[in-house]
Amino acid sequence: MNQERTESQNNFTITLKCFYGFEEVLKEELVELGYTNCQVGNRAVSLNGTWKDVYFLNLYSRCAISVLVEITRFAFRGEQDLYDASLSVKWSNWFHESQTFVVRGAIQTQRVRNTHYPFLLIKDGIVDHFREYNKERPSIDTKHPKIVIDLYLNDREGVLSVNTSGLPLFQRGYRTSTGIAPINEVVAASLIRLSGWNRKQAFYDPFCGSGTFLIEAALLATGIPSNIERTHYAFKNLANFNGTLWEEIYDNAPRIVRSLPCSISGSDISDEMVIKARRNLRGFSFGRFIEVSSKDFREITEKKGIQFMLTNPPYDERMQLEDDELYQQLGTWMKHTMQEIPIWIISNNAEGFKAIGLKASQKMEVFNGALRCSFRRYDTYDSSINDRQ
Ligand SMILES: C[S@@+](CC[C@H](N)C(=O)[O-])C[C@H]1O[C@@H](n2cnc3c(N)ncnc32)[C@H](O)[C@@H]1O
């Protein structure tokens, strides 16, 4: 039997989606935000909550890509179950027929004729619901839908949810300028958390590009929500949107700081990238405390109080540089100039990692969007240079 959760119910299942490999990091973030009862799933973490939590999590989660509210969960025996489950939802309680919508999600079963068909059946159920109530049928818009319905389907069951974020939460609204290989903002925030940076160690990124790590580090250290500059949230389009509640959460969020708890700085060889990083930082109250300079890392000969490094050097695929030599010089620089500080590197360049010539003390497989990368920690001491992997 379908168990529809309408907007009148107080507590419902909220699922936060994340990138592959970041489930535990997201859970840790949620625990820190006060959500202790979290269930880790595949690229997702679920918890019970209210609409207040939905608004709060959209604003405050740095590691989630989207926040879903479960509408109904149903047994899946065949394709007809999809249509029936959809038709049984009172969609007109969720949105107005004049609003455009789209159905997306993940199909993890072979028991459907093709992976698009389940979405079509859900769409038919939605449209027929509005027809049953003698209303206009809402239109589909795959590019800029007002309402995003999510279907998760496996061999045994289906879950229909409303995606309350809409556009993915890595579209933070703060990065107006990027380079050719920027790191995804949600990935950057997740990596910073994964690295164990204690938010007090002097943080440095020598390949800072448009400044994503610097901004996410500063947002974390100051407690300013990563989405403070974002205005788009699909929950604003839902029939039950409570503008007063949202404004209360948004207005109470910290945004102005008069200092940083530690030094955060970066540099990049490209003047153009440095200008972009400064431009992106300008939108924040902490922007003026973050120093960004135009420098080739090889010119830096002193540690100057740096206590923690996290960076993504050029990626061969997209940047077409003589990477091996650069990574080799990076290894030498880490050993001789940046010794005895934790250094975290994310790259998809396996040859580059070998060229570094140092033994990583930790290694994890992560994705930056579609790029499969490795995230490695180095603790460089004098004896490690010949300790090849
Ligand atoms: C993968 S991108 C970093 C992207 C950055 N994380 C962001 O989010 O925009 C690598 C950066 O390394 C810079 N770079 C390349 N060679 C360099 C060098 N020798 N010293 C310093 N920066 C360098 C490039 O200009 C580029 O911005």
The ligand as a Gaussian input file, in Angstrom:
#p B3LYP/6-31G(d) Opt

LIG

0 1
 C       43.039000      22.455000     -11.904000
 S       43.315000      24.157000     -11.864000
 C       42.850000      24.633000     -10.257000
 C       41.407000      25.014000     -10.220000
 C       40.963000      25.595000      -8.914000
 N       40.933000      24.613000      -7.857000
 C       39.580000      26.224000      -9.092000
 O       38.639000      25.773000      -8.455000
 O       39.436000      27.122000      -9.933000
 C       45.072000      24.282000     -11.817000
 C       45.616000      25.690000     -11.745000
 O       47.019000      25.593000     -11.665000
 C       47.574000      26.771000     -12.249000
 N       49.003000      26.497000     -12.528000
 C       49.548000      25.792000     -13.556000
 N       50.892000      25.748000     -13.415000
 C       51.201000      26.416000     -12.281000
 C       52.413000      26.714000     -11.593000
 N       53.601000      26.322000     -12.077000
 N       52.365000      27.409000     -10.428000
 C       51.169000      27.837000      -9.944000
 N       49.982000      27.608000     -10.564000
 C       50.006000      26.902000     -11.716000
 C       46.685000      27.016000     -13.451000
 O       46.741000      28.378000     -13.842000
 C       45.305000      26.592000     -12.924000
 O       44.565000      27.700000     -12.484000

